[in-house]
Every structure is written in structure tokens, then in C-alpha cells.
Amino acid sequence: MLKPEDYECLYNKLAEKNYFLINNPEEYINAHYLPKWYKHLEGVTPKTKWSNSVLNKEEIIDMLKCFGPKPVIVKDYVKSRKHEWYKSCYIENAEEKEKSLQVINNFIKGQGEELNQGIVLREFVNLESIGFHEKSRMPISNELRLFIYNYRVICTIGYWDGKGLNEYPKFVDEVLEKLKKVQSNFFYG
């Protein structure tokens, strides 16, 4: 995944040769950065709070308050560190300030120069479990990865097994309708 400035550079270099990517730089950011699409998918995606930059301790604690004692996932605008599940991604109880701050600080340090914009906190949602990751011990759920072009699903694969599927759950139709409000030609997730 490219940072927006790298995508824009790639887009412009290809355009100079008369090749055009599916999304222009603005459309790329609209699909790529969570704060750009969240308002359109609110209600069908977990409760989320974000910052526009790396925050100080008090600001992070303030962000955590809206989750109460619920578990939370830490990420930036694009990526998590899910393979460092307990160290840099998962907060079991958002009210446990010191533990929460430690996970968030680990995340920020781990991302380093790859940090995309700000910090994102998302309510953790238990999905249909299929086990635990053999290295990180993170819970693995029955998840699908959808590739969407012009607001139509063009490919569905199992996230963990990589198997292609011929169909997707019915609720995806509602998501596709909501995505039409996001100005972008291509989505995956």
C-alpha cells in the first residue's frame, strides 16, 4: 500500500506515458484512508475514532473514553500491526489506561516512518472464529476479502485461506450501496 504522495507520483509518471490507473490520487485517498470513507459506512462498520496526527497522552485517553470497557483495535489510517496482536494492536479493555497507552505506543514505534497520518481506534467485534494465528495468537475469523470495481464485487476470496468464492453474504449489497457515496472506482477489504 502506497502513501498518497507515492501514489500521486506513480499516477503522474504513468500519465506522462499515457497510462492511467483506475483511481486518480484523490479517489485513491477516498478509498484508502479510513476517515475519508467512514462517514459513508458508519452503521455497517465498527465504531471508530481517529486523530489527524500522533497525539499526546491526554488526547489518547480522551479518544479511549468513548469505548468504555470494550476491547479496541489500534491502527493508523490504513494498516494495523495485527501480527503483533497483544503487543501493538489489541486493547482488551479501553478503560485500562496504562495498558492501552502501552499498546498504542508500541504501535506508533512499530510503524515508525510507515505511520499513515494519525491513530485510529476501532471497537473490536467478535466474528465467527476459525481459530488462532499460530505465531501471534490473534483470533482468526471467517473473513472474506472483497475486490470492488465500479461498485460491483469482481472477486471474493477467503482472507485466511485465499480460496476464491462465487458469492458473498447478502449484507454486502447494503455496503455496496453505501460505497456509492465514496468517490472511488476501486475498493478492497
C-alpha positions as CSV (number, residue, x, y, z in Angstrom):
1,M,0.0,0.0,0.0
2,L,1.4,3.3,-1.1
3,K,1.3,6.5,0.9
4,P,-0.8,9.1,-1.0
5,E,2.3,11.1,-2.1
6,D,3.9,8.0,-3.6
7,Y,0.7,7.0,-5.3
8,E,0.4,10.5,-6.8
9,C,4.0,10.3,-8.1
10,L,3.2,6.9,-9.6
11,Y,0.0,8.1,-11.1
12,N,1.7,11.2,-12.7
13,K,4.7,9.2,-14.1
14,L,2.3,6.7,-15.7
15,A,0.1,9.5,-17.0
16,E,3.1,11.1,-18.7
17,K,3.3,7.8,-20.7
18,N,-0.4,7.9,-21.4
19,Y,-1.2,5.1,-18.9
20,F,-3.9,5.8,-16.3
21,L,-4.6,4.0,-13.1
22,I,-8.2,3.1,-12.1
23,N,-8.2,5.7,-9.4
24,N,-6.8,9.2,-9.6
25,P,-4.9,10.4,-6.5
26,E,-8.0,11.8,-4.8
27,E,-10.0,8.7,-5.4
28,Y,-7.2,6.6,-4.1
29,I,-7.2,8.5,-0.8
30,N,-11.0,8.4,-0.6
31,A,-10.9,4.6,-0.6
32,H,-7.6,4.1,1.1
33,Y,-7.8,6.4,4.2
34,L,-10.4,5.3,6.8
35,P,-11.5,8.9,7.7
36,K,-12.4,9.6,4.1
37,W,-14.9,6.7,3.8
38,Y,-16.0,6.1,7.4
39,K,-18.9,8.6,7.4
40,H,-20.4,6.7,4.5
41,L,-20.2,3.3,6.1
42,E,-21.0,4.3,9.7
43,G,-23.5,1.8,11.0
44,V,-22.2,-1.1,8.9
45,T,-18.6,-0.9,10.3
46,P,-17.3,-0.9,13.9
47,K,-17.4,2.3,16.0
48,T,-14.2,4.2,15.2
49,K,-12.3,7.3,16.5
50,W,-9.2,8.8,14.9
51,S,-6.7,11.6,15.2
52,N,-5.1,13.7,12.4
53,S,-1.7,13.1,13.9
54,V,0.2,11.3,16.7
55,L,-1.4,12.5,19.9
56,N,-0.2,13.3,23.4
57,K,-1.2,11.0,26.3
58,E,-4.2,13.1,27.4
59,E,-5.6,13.2,23.9
60,I,-5.3,9.4,23.5
61,I,-7.0,8.8,26.8
62,D,-9.8,11.1,25.7
63,M,-10.2,9.1,22.5
64,L,-10.4,5.9,24.5
65,K,-13.2,7.1,26.8
66,C,-15.9,6.7,24.2
67,F,-15.3,2.9,24.1
68,G,-15.8,2.4,27.8
69,P,-14.6,-1.1,28.9
70,K,-14.9,-2.5,25.4
71,P,-12.0,-4.0,23.5
72,V,-10.4,-1.9,20.8
73,I,-8.1,-2.4,17.8
74,V,-5.3,0.1,17.2
75,K,-4.2,1.1,13.6
76,D,-3.4,4.1,11.5
77,Y,-5.5,5.3,8.6
78,V,-4.5,2.2,6.6
79,K,-2.9,-0.6,8.5
80,S,-2.7,-2.3,11.8
81,R,0.0,-4.4,13.3
82,K,-2.2,-7.4,13.7
83,H,0.6,-9.9,13.7
84,E,1.8,-8.2,16.9
85,W,-1.7,-8.7,18.3
86,Y,-1.2,-8.4,22.0
87,K,1.8,-6.0,21.8
88,S,0.7,-3.4,19.2
89,C,-2.8,-4.0,18.1
90,Y,-5.4,-5.3,20.6
91,I,-6.5,-3.5,23.7
92,E,-8.7,-5.8,25.9
93,N,-10.3,-3.0,27.9
94,A,-10.2,0.6,26.8
95,E,-10.7,1.8,30.3
96,E,-7.3,0.3,31.4
97,K,-5.3,3.5,30.6
98,E,-1.8,2.3,31.2
99,K,-2.2,-1.0,29.2
100,S,-4.0,0.9,26.4
101,L,-1.3,3.6,26.2
102,Q,1.4,0.9,26.1
103,V,-0.2,-0.9,23.1
104,I,-0.7,2.4,21.3
105,N,2.9,3.5,21.9
106,N,4.1,0.1,20.7
107,F,2.0,0.5,17.6
108,I,3.5,4.0,16.9
109,K,7.0,2.8,17.4
110,G,6.5,-0.3,15.3
111,Q,5.0,1.8,12.4
112,G,7.9,4.3,12.5
113,E,8.1,6.1,9.2
114,E,5.4,3.9,7.7
115,L,2.7,5.5,10.0
116,N,-0.1,6.8,7.8
117,Q,-1.4,10.1,9.2
118,G,-2.9,9.5,12.6
119,I,-4.0,7.0,15.2
120,V,-7.3,5.0,14.6
121,L,-9.1,3.2,17.4
122,R,-11.8,0.8,16.4
123,E,-14.2,-1.2,18.5
124,F,-13.2,-4.9,18.4
125,V,-16.1,-7.1,17.1
126,N,-16.1,-10.8,17.7
127,L,-16.7,-12.6,14.4
128,E,-17.2,-16.3,13.6
129,S,-14.0,-17.8,15.0
130,I,-12.0,-20.3,13.0
131,G,-9.1,-20.5,15.5
132,F,-5.9,-18.5,16.4
133,H,-2.9,-17.4,14.4
134,E,-0.1,-19.9,15.0
135,K,2.5,-17.1,15.7
136,S,0.7,-14.1,17.1
137,R,-2.2,-16.0,18.8
138,M,-4.6,-13.4,17.4
139,P,-8.1,-14.7,16.9
140,I,-8.8,-15.7,13.3
141,S,-12.3,-15.2,12.0
142,N,-14.2,-16.4,9.0
143,E,-13.4,-13.3,6.9
144,L,-13.7,-12.5,3.2
145,R,-11.7,-10.1,1.2
146,L,-13.8,-8.4,-1.5
147,F,-12.5,-6.6,-4.5
148,I,-14.9,-4.0,-5.8
149,Y,-14.7,-2.2,-9.2
150,N,-17.3,0.4,-10.2
151,Y,-19.4,-0.5,-7.1
152,R,-19.6,-4.2,-8.2
153,V,-17.9,-7.1,-6.5
154,I,-15.5,-8.6,-9.0
155,C,-13.7,-11.1,-6.8
156,T,-14.3,-12.7,-3.4
157,I,-11.7,-14.7,-1.5
158,G,-11.3,-16.1,1.9
159,Y,-9.0,-13.8,3.9
160,W,-7.1,-16.6,5.6
161,D,-7.2,-19.5,3.2
162,G,-7.1,-17.5,-0.1
163,K,-9.8,-19.6,-1.7
164,G,-11.9,-17.9,-4.3
165,L,-15.7,-17.9,-3.8
166,N,-18.5,-17.5,-6.2
167,E,-20.8,-15.5,-3.8
168,Y,-20.7,-13.1,-0.9
169,P,-23.0,-12.5,2.1
170,K,-26.3,-10.6,1.5
171,F,-25.3,-7.7,3.7
172,V,-22.6,-6.8,1.2
173,D,-25.4,-5.4,-1.0
174,E,-26.1,-2.7,1.6
175,V,-22.4,-1.9,1.8
176,L,-22.1,-1.6,-1.9
177,E,-25.0,0.9,-1.9
178,K,-23.2,3.0,0.8
179,L,-19.9,2.8,-1.1
180,K,-21.5,4.7,-4.0
181,K,-21.2,7.8,-1.8
182,V,-17.4,7.4,-1.7
183,Q,-15.8,8.8,-4.8
184,S,-13.6,6.0,-5.9
185,N,-13.6,3.3,-8.6
186,F,-11.9,0.5,-6.8
187,F,-12.1,-0.8,-3.2
188,Y,-10.8,-3.9,-1.4
189,G,-11.2,-5.0,2.1
